[in-house]
Amino acid sequence: MNAEHFTELNTLISVKEPTLLSKTDLDKIMSAEDEESLHLLLQNTEYHFSLNDLSDTLTIEKRLMNELIHDFHFAYEESPVKEIVDIFALKFMYHNLKMLLIMRATGQDLSHLLTPIGRYSMNELRHVVQTLESAIIEQAIVDEIASTWNSYVTYNVVEALDIGMDNAYFKHLRLTEQKIDHPDITNLVNVLIDFYNVISAKRGLDDRLAMSDLIEIMSDEGTYTAREFIELVENHQINQWFDQINQLPFDRKFDKFRDKMLDGSIQSYELEKLQSIYTHSFLHEKRREILGPMPVLRYLYGKQMEIKNLRLILTGRVNQLSNEQITERMRPIYGETI
């Protein structure tokens, strides 16, 4: 992969970056006195809501996701290496496949949970789920869908669809990283898979999930096997794993999380917070790289965090959450040093 091939895309990214919301922007939005003031503030952003939209959580979600869909479509169109965009887009594709499989199995209409982000259109995904074959979608994906569906037919358990698509996602993510063969992207994918495993192990053990069931929902595509991750959580040794993957060893912001890892008091929601802080910080460290694939990944991650923050603020207002409740759940903000 030639880093200079990304020059044109990175120039476009540099033009889009200033449109992302700063902490000051988000603070103003959160502190708006009423819906009319909020509406006026949002008119100066990429997010255009009518006054009525701001009182309906479903409409808020639709508007926010449309903006995210737009940016992923832009990235796919402009990226010289589509696999780079796949790093963050694959989770949406496999989520869509999971929902479509559940719809086929149960007859439920889950269309409102579909997000058209990925290389393949929703019509193509619907076709492959119904027929278990495709002339467009790569065969490895078709095989995973067919295998997952066959597991459901054999055991008649909807959870098989969930587990099958999650495992297929992590397998595809790892293969994509290996194809790209870029050290920073390898580190990023390690973080995505490993944190999923650690959080799953922590939740599963807290919920007294059977070992066989816990191993089944975890991925062996990480830096440790599923069983090894479980043992690390059980023995209060998560810090050993984190120290291994941490590419920012001198960053003191992680110390409070490590202390909780050492004494066994860290909770799954704190691990989720650590994942977002670490991923943000890792990508923020690459902000001076003007060549190669990291600028678009940094932008797409920042956009996803922005969507989550706006969702939290806007739906939080509808549900009458306090600013304090909203602030404590906020994700990192693009361009900010934590």
N, C-alpha and C positions, 0 to 999 in steps of 0.2 A: 504494500500500500504506500503510495507516494503522498507524503504530507502536503506537497504543493498543489495536489489536485483539489484540495479543499479551499484554496485561496478565494475563489468566487463565492462559495457558500459562506465562508467566514466573514467576508465583507458584508454580505446580506445580514448575517447574524449581528454584526456590529451596528447595523442600522436599526435592527429590531430591539436590541438590548435596552435602549433608553425608554421604550414603551412599557417595560416591566415596572411594576409599582414598587416604590421605595417604602421604607418603614414610616417615613413622614406621611406618605400618601395613605397607607393603611391605617395609621393612627387617626387621620382626618376622617376617613370613611367610617371607622369604628365610633368616632365621637360625634358624628352628625346628629344634630338635635332632633330632626324629624325626617320623614321619608322624602319630603320635597328637597331638603338640603342634601340628603343622600343621593337623590336622583341627579341633582346638579353636579355634585362631585364626580359621579360616575360618567357623566357626559364627556368629561375631559380625559377619559381612559379608553382602552380598547373594548371595554364592556358596556354595551348600550342596552339599558333597561328602560322600559316605560315605567311610569309611576305605579301602575297597577301590578307590574311584574314583581315589585319589591315586597309585596305582601303574600306571595305564593311561593312556597319552597320548591315545588316541582318545576315551576317556570324558572326560578333562579338556577336550579340545577341544569336545566336544559340550556340556558343562555351561557353558563360557565363552560359546559362541556363542548358547546359549539365552538367556542374560542380555542379550546385545547385541540379539538379535531382539526381546526383550520391550521394551527401551527404544525401539527404532525404531518398534515398533507403537504404543507410548504416544505418541510424537512425532507420528505420522501422525494418530492419533485426535484429539489435542488442538490441533494447529496450525491456525490459521485460513487459512494459506496453505501448501498441501501442497508447493509447489515449494521452499520453504525446506528441508524435510526431504530432498527429492530431491537437494540439493547433495551430501550424503554417501551417500545411498541408491542413487543411480543406478549406482554402480560395482558394487554387489551384483547388481542386476537384470541388467546386461549381462554380468557374470561367469556368472550362471545361464543366460542365453541362449546364451552361448558353450559352456558345458558340455553343454547340451541339444542344440545343433547337432552337437557332436562325438559325442555319444551316438548321434544319428541317423545320422551319417556312418559311424561305425566299429562300432557295435553294442556298444561298451563300456558297462559300467554305472558311471557316475560320480556316482551319486546322493549319495554321501557328501561330495561337493564342493559340493553345492547349499546355499545359505543363503537361507531365505525372508524376505528383507528387500526391501521395495519396495511400490509401489502395487498390483501385480497378484499374484494367488495363483500358486503353482507349477503348479496345474492349468491356469490360463489361459496361462501361459508354455509349458507342454508342448503345449497345443493349437495355439498359433500356430506353434510350431516344426514340428509335424507337418503342418499344413495350409497354412501360409503365409497364413492369413487369420484375422480375429478381429472380432467385433462389439463387443468390450469394450476391447481395447488400441488406443490411438490409432494412426491410419493411418500416421503418419510412422515409428513403430517397426516396424510390420508391413512397410512398404516396405524398411526397412534389413535386416530379417531375410531377406526374399525376395531382395534383391539379393546379400546375403552368401552365401546358399545357392546361388544361380545361379552365383556365382563359383566356389564349390567344385565344382559339377557340371561347369562348363566346363573347369576346370584339374585337377580331381581331386587337389587339394592341401589337406590339412587345415589348414595354416597360413592359408589364405584365410579360414577361419572365425574364427580368432584375430584377424587383422588387421581383418576387416570389423566385428566387434563392438567392438573397441577404438576404431576410427574413429567408429563410431556413438555410442559412449559420450561421447567428447569433443565431438562435434557437438551431442548432446542437452544436455550440461552447459553448453555455451556458450549455446544457445538458452534454457535455463532461467534462466541468469544475466541474459540480456538481457530476458526477460519480467519478472523480479523488479525489475530496474532500481534497484539499491541499491549505492552506491559501495563499501561494505565487502565486499559479496558479489562484486562484480566483481573486486576485488583478490584475494579468496580463490580464486576460480575461475582467475584468471591464475596464481596460485601452483600450483594443482593440475595445470594443463595444462603450464605452462612447466617445472616440475621434471621431469615425466615426459619431456618432450622433451630436456632437458639431460642427464638420466641415460641415456636411450636413446642419444643421440648419443655420449656418453662411452663407454658399453659397446660400442656398435657399432664405433667407431673403434679401440678397444683390441683388439677381436676381428677387426679387418680385414674387416668386413662390406662387401660391395659397396655403393657409393653408392646405387644404385637400390633395393636391398633395405632399406637404412637409412631412406631417405626414406619408403618404403612403410609402415614400422611407426610412423612419427612422425605427429604431428597438426599441421595447419595452423590449428588453432583457438587457438593461443597468441598471445603478443604479437609473436613473430617467426615467419617461415615455417620449415619443417623445414630447408631448405637454409641459411638464415641461422643457425640454431642450430648446425648442423654446422660452419659456418665459424668461429663464435665459439669452439667447443671446439677446433678445429684450431689456431687462432691464439692460444690462451691468453687469450681476451678474455671469458670468462664473467662476469667482474666487471662489465663494461659492462651486461649484461642484469640482473644481480642488483641493481646500484645503481639501475636504472630501476624495478624492481618493489618494492624494499625500502621499506616504509612506516614503518620504524623506523630511520632513518639514523643516529641518535645512539647506537644500542645497540652497545656494544663487543664483545658476545659473538660477533659475526659476523666480527670482524677476522681471526681465525686462518684462517677459511675463505676470506676474500678474499685473504689472502696466498698461499694455495695456488692460488687461481684465477690470480693474477698470474704465478706462476712455473711454472704448468702441472703442478704435482704433485698436485692434488686428485684423489681417486679416487671412483668411483661410490658406494661405501658411505658416503663422507664427504658427498657430495651428498644422499644419502638421510637422513643424520643432520641435515644442515642444514635440509632440508625440514621434518622433524618439529619441530625447535627453532624455526624461523621461524614455522611455522603456529601452534604453541602460544603463542609470544610475541605474535603478532599478535592472536590471540583473547583472550589474557590481558589485553592492553591495553584490551579492550572490557568488562572485568568490571564496571565501574561503570554500564554502560548497563542500565537496568531496563525500558526500552521497546524495542519493535522486535524484529527476528528474531535478533539476535546471541546472546542467552543460550542459546537452544536449540541453536544451532550450536556454541557453546563447550562445552556439556554433551555433545553427541553426539561431538565430537572427543575430549574428555577420556575419555569412556567407551571409545572405540575404542583409545586409547592404554593405558588401564587393562587392557583385555582382552589387549593385546599384552604388556604387562609381566607380567601373571599367567601367561599362556601360557609366557613365557620362564622365569619362576621355577619353575613347577610341572613343566613338561616338562624343564627343565634339571636339576631334582633327580632325576627319573627316569633321565635320561641321564648323571647324575653329573658335570655341569658344576660348576666351582668358583664360589663367590660372585663372585669377581673377573671371571670370564668372563661371568657373567650381568649384573653391574653395567655393564660396558662396552657392553652391547647394549641397555640399558634406554632406553625412550622417555620424553619429558617427562611429569611427573605433574601432574594437574589441581590448579590453585590455587597451584602452586609458581612462584616467580620464578627463572628460570635465570640 
